[in-house]
């Protein structure tokens, strides 16, 4: 029986994780749930799963609930937790990931910003504390499934990107896309911020940086290609030239289940079985960095290393929030990121303080650009 804590239980990853756990009550038990501010939904989850620990980051919790950001770290380090599912969006998930790894937990990581901001610190925390990072993102889960037992021979990763709702649009039309258009993802149903990141392809840049740390590959061996059908979830090429891929209809429940059980596989009747005829024709396109500059900016930050990825992530979060609030056009998101990266002073990201300082500076600078 694995005991599971879910951080961000009311979000898309959290609710999907609970569906998976509910199908396997003999294998998993929910012992901790945290949410940001959806108190009503959290209360319903608590009534259904009866965890021993409940946390609400924003607002007042019921008697005995943890409150504030500290509840995330508390949930991730509970003695009776075996697996921490980190489904928090953005920089807020970093400290809980570090704490869970230092406490020797398996962290099923959907919070890609954790590795983007502080990849070296995170991998060091896992080594020192005996914790384990297992990716939940469909792309990285696909790579993990392909390389398990063959890791030394991995030579190249090709991440697939849906291309978002604008993969066939021209640059001028993309620049003036509306919020409703950006949130109308053709193949995945995700939270608002992640959906916009998919539309700008900033999300794919975050995944390239994440793959660099997860699989210890140099950036020149990590590529991305647009695959509009979202059936192939990434390719792994090995030293002998062989290429393996993992396929499936878009659904986060399968990578969540695999993150919980890796390297084992658990029989599950809740995931839609693959049908190649229903999948139809699979196509691939080059990623147009001239139309989606946020991708190139993110990879550039990853190659620069140090605090540059943290600055990229922070600038993106501020710009996306402004877009969702209707304060800037879609095309301005990448412009803000570019200006922040140009103005930054890259430092070593060897302490949490350095990462937080870079994050705070980038947020202030991005906010100032939006006011100008």
C-alpha positions in Angstrom: 0.0 0.0 0.0 1.6 3.3 -1.1 0.6 6.4 0.8 0.2 9.4 -1.4 0.2 13.2 -0.8 -1.3 15.4 -3.6 -0.1 19.0 -3.9 -2.6 20.9 -6.0 -5.4 18.4 -5.6 -8.1 20.7 -7.1 -6.1 21.4 -10.3 -6.2 19.3 -13.5 -3.3 17.1 -12.4 -4.6 16.7 -8.9 -8.1 15.7 -10.0 -6.8 13.3 -12.5 -4.5 11.7 -9.9 -7.5 11.2 -7.6 -9.3 9.4 -10.3 -6.4 7.1 -10.7 -6.1 6.4 -7.0 -9.8 5.8 -6.7 -9.6 2.9 -9.2 -6.9 1.2 -7.0 -8.0 1.5 -3.4 -6.1 -1.7 -2.6 -2.8 -0.2 -3.8 -2.9 3.4 -2.8 -4.2 5.5 0.1 -4.5 9.3 0.1 -3.0 10.7 3.2 -2.6 14.4 2.4 -4.3 16.9 0.1 -3.5 20.5 -0.5 -5.1 23.2 -2.7 -4.5 26.8 -3.5 -7.9 28.4 -3.0 -10.8 26.2 -4.2 -12.0 25.4 -0.7 -15.4 24.0 -1.8 -13.8 21.4 -4.1 -11.1 20.6 -1.5 -13.8 20.0 1.1 -15.6 17.6 -1.2 -12.3 15.7 -1.8 -11.6 15.5 1.9 -15.1 14.0 2.5 -14.4 11.4 -0.3 -10.8 10.4 0.6 -10.5 11.4 4.3 -6.8 12.2 4.3 -5.0 12.7 7.6 -3.6 16.1 6.5 -5.3 18.9 4.6 -3.8 22.2 3.5 -5.2 25.4 1.9 -2.6 27.9 0.7 -4.9 30.9 0.2 -7.7 31.7 2.5 -8.8 30.1 5.8 -9.0 26.4 6.2 -11.3 24.4 8.5 -10.2 23.6 12.0 -6.9 21.6 11.9 -6.1 22.4 8.3 -2.6 23.7 7.4 -2.7 27.1 5.8 -0.3 29.2 3.8 2.6 28.0 1.6 4.1 26.2 4.5 1.4 23.5 4.3 2.9 22.3 1.0 6.2 21.5 2.6 4.5 20.0 5.6 2.4 17.7 3.3 5.5 16.7 1.3 7.5 15.7 4.4 4.9 13.8 6.4 6.4 10.6 7.8 3.6 8.5 6.5 3.9 9.7 2.9 5.6 7.5 0.3 4.8 9.4 -2.9 4.3 13.2 -3.4 2.3 14.1 -6.5 3.3 17.7 -7.2 0.7 19.2 -9.5 1.3 22.8 -8.5 1.7 25.3 -11.4 4.6 27.7 -11.4 7.4 28.6 -9.0 5.2 27.9 -5.9 6.0 24.2 -6.1 9.8 24.4 -5.8 10.3 24.3 -2.0 7.9 21.4 -1.5 9.8 19.4 -4.2 13.1 20.0 -2.5 11.7 19.1 0.9 10.1 15.9 -0.3 13.3 14.7 -2.0 15.4 15.6 1.1 12.9 13.5 3.1 13.5 10.5 0.9 10.1 10.6 -0.9 9.3 9.7 -4.5 8.2 13.0 -6.1 5.8 12.4 -9.0 6.6 15.7 -10.7 4.1 17.6 -12.9 5.6 20.9 -11.7 8.1 21.4 -14.4 9.1 24.8 -13.1 10.8 23.1 -10.2 13.5 21.6 -12.5 13.6 24.7 -14.7 14.3 27.1 -11.9 16.6 24.9 -9.8 17.5 21.7 -11.6 20.9 21.4 -10.0 19.5 21.9 -6.5 16.7 19.5 -7.1 18.9 16.7 -8.4 21.3 17.3 -5.5 18.4 17.1 -3.0 17.4 13.8 -4.5 20.9 12.4 -4.2 21.5 13.6 -0.7 18.1 12.7 0.7 17.5 9.5 -1.1 14.4 10.8 -2.8 13.4 10.0 -6.4 12.1 12.2 -9.2 9.6 10.6 -11.5 8.1 12.8 -14.2 4.4 13.1 -14.8 4.5 15.2 -18.0 3.4 13.0 -20.8 6.5 13.7 -22.8 9.0 12.9 -20.1 6.9 9.9 -18.9 7.2 8.7 -22.5 11.0 9.0 -22.5 11.2 7.3 -19.1 9.1 4.4 -20.3 11.3 4.0 -23.4 14.7 4.2 -21.5 14.0 2.3 -18.4 16.7 -0.4 -18.3 18.5 1.2 -21.2 19.5 4.6 -19.8 23.3 4.4 -20.5 22.5 4.0 -24.2 20.3 7.1 -24.6 21.7 9.4 -27.3 18.9 11.8 -28.3 15.5 12.9 -27.2 12.8 14.3 -29.5 10.0 15.9 -27.6 6.7 16.2 -29.4 4.6 19.4 -29.2 1.0 19.6 -30.2 1.7 23.1 -31.5 -1.3 24.4 -29.6 -4.2 26.1 -31.2 -2.0 28.3 -33.5 0.4 25.8 -35.1 -1.0 26.6 -38.6 -1.5 30.4 -38.1 0.7 33.1 -39.6 2.8 35.3 -37.3 0.6 38.4 -37.5 -2.6 36.4 -36.6 -0.8 34.8 -33.7 0.3 38.1 -32.3 -3.3 39.3 -32.0 -4.8 36.0 -30.7 -7.5 36.4 -28.0 -7.5 34.8 -24.6 -10.4 32.6 -25.7 -8.5 31.4 -28.7 -5.4 30.7 -26.7 -7.3 28.6 -24.2 -9.0 26.5 -27.0 -6.4 23.8 -27.0 -7.1 21.2 -29.8 -6.0 18.0 -28.0 -5.4 18.6 -24.2 -7.5 19.9 -21.4 -5.3 21.7 -18.9 -5.2 24.7 -16.5 -5.3 28.2 -18.0 -1.6 29.1 -17.5 -0.3 25.8 -18.9 -2.7 26.1 -21.8 -1.4 29.5 -22.7 2.2 28.2 -22.3 1.3 25.5 -24.8 0.0 28.2 -27.2 3.2 30.2 -27.0 5.3 27.0 -27.0 7.0 28.3 -23.9 5.8 25.1 -22.3 8.0 23.1 -24.7 11.0 25.2 -23.8 10.4 24.4 -20.1 10.2 20.7 -21.1 13.5 20.9 -22.9 15.2 22.3 -19.8 13.4 19.7 -17.7 14.6 16.8 -20.0 18.2 18.1 -19.7 18.1 17.5 -15.9 15.9 14.4 -15.8 17.9 12.4 -18.4 21.3 14.1 -18.0 21.6 15.0 -21.7 23.3 18.0 -23.3 20.9 20.5 -24.9 22.3 19.7 -28.4 20.8 16.2 -28.0 17.3 17.4 -27.1 15.0 18.4 -29.9 11.3 19.3 -30.4 9.0 18.7 -33.3 5.3 19.6 -33.8 2.9 16.6 -33.8 -0.6 18.0 -33.9 -2.4 14.8 -33.1 -0.7 14.4 -29.7 -0.6 10.6 -30.1 3.2 10.0 -30.0 4.4 11.5 -26.7 8.1 11.7 -27.5 10.9 9.7 -29.1 14.1 8.2 -27.5 17.0 7.5 -29.8 19.7 5.2 -28.6 23.4 4.9 -29.4 22.9 2.3 -32.1 20.4 4.5 -33.9 17.3 2.7 -32.7 14.3 4.9 -31.9 11.5 4.0 -29.5 8.3 6.0 -28.9 5.4 5.8 -26.5 1.9 6.3 -28.0 -1.5 6.9 -26.6 -4.6 9.1 -26.8 -4.1 12.4 -24.9 -4.9 11.6 -21.3 -2.8 12.5 -18.2 -4.1 9.5 -16.1 -1.7 7.0 -17.7 1.5 9.0 -17.0 0.3 9.7 -13.5 -0.3 6.0 -12.9 3.1 5.2 -14.3 4.8 7.8 -12.0 3.1 6.1 -9.0 4.2 2.5 -10.0 7.5 2.9 -12.0 9.2 0.7 -13.0 6.3 -1.6 -12.5 3.1 -1.5 -14.5 -0.3 -1.8 -12.9 -3.3 -3.2 -14.8 -5.9 -0.4 -15.2 -9.2 -0.4 -16.9 -9.8 3.4 -16.7 -7.5 4.4 -19.5 -8.8 4.4 -23.1 -7.1 1.7 -25.0 -5.1 2.7 -28.1 -6.7 2.1 -31.5 -4.3 2.9 -34.4 -7.2 3.1 -36.9 -9.0 5.7 -34.7 -5.7 7.6 -34.3 -5.5 8.0 -38.0 -2.7 9.7 -39.9 0.1 11.0 -37.7 2.0 14.0 -39.0 5.0 16.0 -38.0 6.1 19.6 -38.6 9.1 21.8 -37.8 8.7 24.1 -34.8 8.5 27.6 -36.2 10.6 29.7 -33.9 10.0 32.8 -35.9 6.3 32.6 -35.1 6.7 31.2 -31.5 9.9 33.0 -30.2 9.2 32.0 -26.6 10.4 28.5 -27.3 13.8 29.7 -28.6 14.1 32.2 -25.7 13.5 29.4 -23.2 16.1 27.0 -24.8 18.5 29.9 -24.9 18.0 30.4 -21.1 18.5 26.7 -20.5 21.8 26.8 -22.4 23.0 29.9 -20.5 22.3 28.0 -17.2 22.7 29.4 -13.8 19.7 31.7 -12.9 18.7 32.3 -16.5 16.0 29.6 -16.6 14.5 31.0 -13.3 14.4 34.4 -14.9 12.8 33.0 -18.1 10.2 31.2 -16.0 9.4 34.2 -13.8 9.1 36.6 -16.8 6.8 34.1 -18.5 4.5 33.7 -15.5 4.1 37.5 -15.1 3.5 38.0 -18.9 1.0 35.1 -19.1 -0.9 36.5 -16.1 -1.1 39.9 -17.8 -2.4 38.3 -21.0 -5.1 36.3 -19.2 -6.2 39.5 -17.4 -6.5 41.2 -20.8 -3.7 43.7 -20.1 -1.4 42.8 -23.0 -1.8 41.1 -26.4 -0.6 37.6 -27.0 2.4 38.7 -29.0 3.6 40.8 -26.1 4.3 37.7 -23.9 7.5 36.7 -25.8 8.6 40.4 -26.0 8.5 40.7 -22.2 10.5 37.5 -21.8 13.1 38.7 -24.3 13.5 42.1 -22.6 13.9 40.4 -19.1 16.5 38.0 -20.4 18.4 40.8 -22.1 18.5 42.8 -18.9 19.4 40.0 -16.5 22.8 39.3 -14.9 23.2 35.5 -14.9 24.5 34.1 -11.6 25.1 30.7 -10.2 21.9 28.9 -9.1 23.7 26.9 -6.4 21.6 28.1 -3.5 17.8 28.5 -3.0 18.5 32.1 -2.1 20.1 32.8 -5.5 17.2 31.2 -7.3 14.6 33.1 -5.3 16.6 36.4 -5.9 16.6 35.8 -9.7 12.9 34.9 -9.7 12.0 38.0 -7.7 14.1 40.3 -9.8 12.7 39.0 -13.1 9.1 39.4 -11.8 9.8 43.0 -10.8 11.4 43.8 -14.1 8.7 42.1 -16.1 6.0 44.0 -14.1 7.9 47.3 -14.7 7.9 46.6 -18.4 4.2 46.0 -18.4 3.6 49.3 -16.7 5.8 51.2 -19.1 
